[in-house]
Amino acid sequence: MKSLTGPRERHDETETVERDVESCVSQICEEARMVLPGVQALFGFQLIAVFNQTFHDLSVPLKELHIFAIALIVVCICLLMTPAAYDRQTGTYKITRHFAKMSSTLLTVALLPLAVALSCEVGLVTKMAIDRDHLAFIMGGGTLVLLLGAWYIFPRIAHHLGIK
């Protein structure tokens, strides 16, 4: 006997459905909106720290590390905000696959200088708090490993294993 409802559709959890470009760009924008305020807050704290007396008591290499972290945050902000500037200045007012791919790539790349900057700052704060070079190195390095693992390695492993 034939089914009246037609063939059953099979929905596998690993089955992927291609999203339309507009929904991809919308998701990328939401992700950038989540990251950018935190990055901007960190940037503000970094700038304020320079005016603190404790900053002036730091050794020159630690001051340089802080300035390096500031420069990395500027790079991160630049990468996060480039899609908006690009969209406004190209004048196409269309959502294209190229724009979606470019925006996604810029967001992904922006996390790298953010991870390094956060690691530098964690190491610097650890050094200031407990004045132990080896612990500062461990905390900064551990932070970098954690962030790179969570933001780059884990997603690639999950993708390779088919976990969505």
N, C-alpha and C positions, 0 to 999 in steps of 0.2 A: 504494500500500500504506500502510495506516495504521500509525502508530507504536504499539508496544505499551506504551510508557512514558507515553503521553499527550503533550500539547503541551509543548514545551520552555519552561521558565521563563527569562525573560530578566532578567539582573541587570546593570543599568547602574550604573557607579560613581557617577553623580550621583543615583541613585534614593535616596530617603530613606525610612526606616522609622520610624514613630512609636514612640518608646520608651514603656514604661509609666512611670507617675509614680514608682513606687518606685525604678526604676533611675536616673531623672533625679535624684531627691533623693540617692541614694547617690553619684552622680558629683559633685554639688554639694558634698556633705559632704567627699569626698576632696579636691576642689579647695581648699576652705576649710582643711582640715587641712594642706595643703601651704603655703598662704600664711601662716597664723596664726603658726607658730613663728618664721618670719623676721621678721614684724612685731613680735612680742614681743621678740625678740633686739635688734632695732633700738631699740625703746622702752627697753630696759634700758641700752643703750649711751648713748642720749640722756640718760637720767636721771643716769648716772654722770658724764658729761662736765661737768655743772654743778658737781661737787665737785672738779674738776681745777683747779689753779692757772692753767693756760693759759686756761681759760674766763673767769676773772676779769680777765684782761688784755685781753679782747676789747672792742671798742667797744660802746656800748649798742645801736646798730642790729643788729650781728651777734648779740648776745645775744637781742635780740627776734626775729630770724630763727630762731634755734634754738628758742626758746619756741613760736613759730608752728609749726615743724615738729613739735614734741612734741604740740601741740594737734591737728594733722592726724593724727598716728599714733593718738591717742586716738579720734578720729572713725572712723578705719579699723577699729580694734579693735572699737569699738561696732557698726559695721555688720556685721563678720564674725561677731560673737557673737550678734547679735539673733535669727537663726533658732532657735538652740538655746534661748534664753530664751523666745521666743514659743511654741515647741513644748511646752516644759515647763509654761508657765503657762496655756495655753489649755485644757489638759486633754482635748483631743480624741483624742490618741494614734492619729490616723489620718494617713496621708500623702495629702494632697490636691493637686490641680492648683494651687490658690491658694497653698499652702505652697511648692510647687516654684517657681512663678513669683516669689513674694516673695523666696525664698532666692537664686535666681539673680540677681534684680535687685540685692539688697543686696550680693552678692559682686562684681557688676560695678561698682556705684557705689563700693564700698570701695577699688577700685584707683585712683580719681582722687585722693583725699587722700594715698594712699600715694605715687603718682607725684610729686605736688607736694612732699611731705615729703622724699622721697629727693633730689629736685632741689635743694631748699634746703640739705640737708646736704652734698651734693657741692659746691655753690658755696661753702659755709662752710668746708669742709675745704680746698678749693683756695685760698681766700683766706688761710687760716691757714698753709698749706704754702709758698706762693710769694709771698704778699702782692701779688698783681696783680689789681686789681679787674676789669679787662676779661677776664682768663682765668677768673676765678671766675664771672663772668656767662656766659661762653661754655660753661664746663663744666656749670654748673647748668642753663642753658637747653637745652644739647644733651642732657642727661640727661632733661629733661622732654619734649623732642621725641621722643627715642628711646622712652621708656616709653609715652607717649600713642600713638605710632605703632604700637608692638608690641601694646599692650593694647586699643586702640580702633579705630584706622584700618585696620590690616592685617586684623583679623577681618571688618570690614564690607566691605572690598574683596574679600576671598576669598569671602565669602557672596554678594556681588553677582555675582561671576564664576562662581559655582557650584562653587567649590573647597571640598571638605569634608575 
